[in-house]
């Protein structure tokens, strides 16, 4: 399993600062945040971005977040995803992360899965022109896709080889996903793992702001990593933490703490 950091972890800083600091800390990869990419491209080219990543020996693991707006503005969703896939191909990034939206309360589960699967397939057919995968992200207590079962139902209905799911330890914890459910995820469908810890609060009260560096909270990270190791998962573990207290720190402090807490966890399994 390889180390990665998501740019949300260093949200106040620029894309260029993020890349340089992540490399200095020792990370193998970085997930690029859409808004930071757009800001960077206002004054730089895609080739500049590719060169910056290569110069700092960082693999662009994904670009995120994008939105699978099955039940909303599908046109805007498709345009955004195609833009991302075009950028991803040019910088040798293999994946976009997509978040689900919510069907109407009147719509049944099977119909919602069918429609989401059809739209996911349509999006994957577009990204296939750029050889870019789509990873669907379950969200904590989401009314439609709170965990891997629902995400896999969509992916399986879509039936496209470039579609898979990802796992965020915070979202899975908030949704009450068991270790057995994690164990049941087909290894070939797990494209990426976001790793983070969180405070000991009632799950319904948890927000992204309650995320912590690894090992400082209550998520059973060692057990989760042991399961991933046993499954043969060899992809990236990406530290993604949205916390104002951390964001106020110097960027090199944030990336160093993120990297060292990940390395410490990996050594313990």
HELIX and SHEET records of a PDB file:
HELIX    1   1 UNK A    7  UNK A   10  5                                   4    
HELIX    2   2 UNK A   15  UNK A   25  1                                  11    
HELIX    3   3 UNK A   34  UNK A   41  1                                   8    
HELIX    4   4 UNK A   46  UNK A   55  1                                  10    
HELIX    5   5 UNK A   74  UNK A   90  1                                  17    
HELIX    6   6 UNK A  109  UNK A  127  1                                  19    
HELIX    7   7 UNK A  128  UNK A  130  5                                   3    
HELIX    8   8 UNK A  148  UNK A  158  1                                  11    
HELIX    9   9 UNK A  169  UNK A  174  1                                   6    
HELIX   10  10 UNK A  179  UNK A  183  1                                   5    
HELIX   11  11 UNK A  187  UNK A  189  5                                   3    
HELIX   12  12 UNK A  203  UNK A  205  5                                   3    
HELIX   13  13 UNK A  208  UNK A  210  5                                   3    
HELIX   14  14 UNK A  221  UNK A  231  1                                  11    
HELIX   15  15 UNK A  244  UNK A  247  1                                   4    
HELIX   16  16 UNK A  251  UNK A  267  1                                  17    
SHEET    1   A 9 UNK A   2  UNK A   6  0                                        
SHEET    2   A 9 UNK A  29  UNK A  33  1                                        
SHEET    3   A 9 UNK A  59  UNK A  68  1                                        
SHEET    4   A 9 UNK A  95  UNK A 100  1                                        
SHEET    5   A 9 UNK A 133  UNK A 137  1                                        
SHEET    6   A 9 UNK A 163  UNK A 168  1                                        
SHEET    7   A 9 UNK A 190  UNK A 195  1                                        
SHEET    8   A 9 UNK A 236  UNK A 239  1                                        
SHEET    9   A 9 UNK A   2  UNK A   6  1                                        
SHEET    1   B 2 UNK A 197  UNK A 198  0                                        
SHEET    2   B 2 UNK A 211  UNK A 212 -1                                        
END                                                                             
